[in-house]
Amino acid sequence: MKQFSALIALSVFVFLTGCNTVKGVGQDLQKAGEKIEDVAKKK
């Protein structure tokens, strides 16, 4: 469980540092949504 929590925390940190602007956040959220849709379509 600790490893999972550390992985989530690291992912959030990388995600937040990768977005410098509101536009960047929007683009990242859009890409994440597209990936989730792709996974859902495959199942």
C-alpha positions, 0 to 999 in steps of 0.5 A: 500500500505504501508503494502505491501511495508513493507512486500516486504522489510521484505521478501527481508531482510530475503532472503538476510540475509538467503544467506551467499554465492553465492551458497546459493543465487543460491539455494534460487533462484532455490527454488523460481523458483520451487515454481513459477512453481508449482503455474503456473501449478496449474492454 
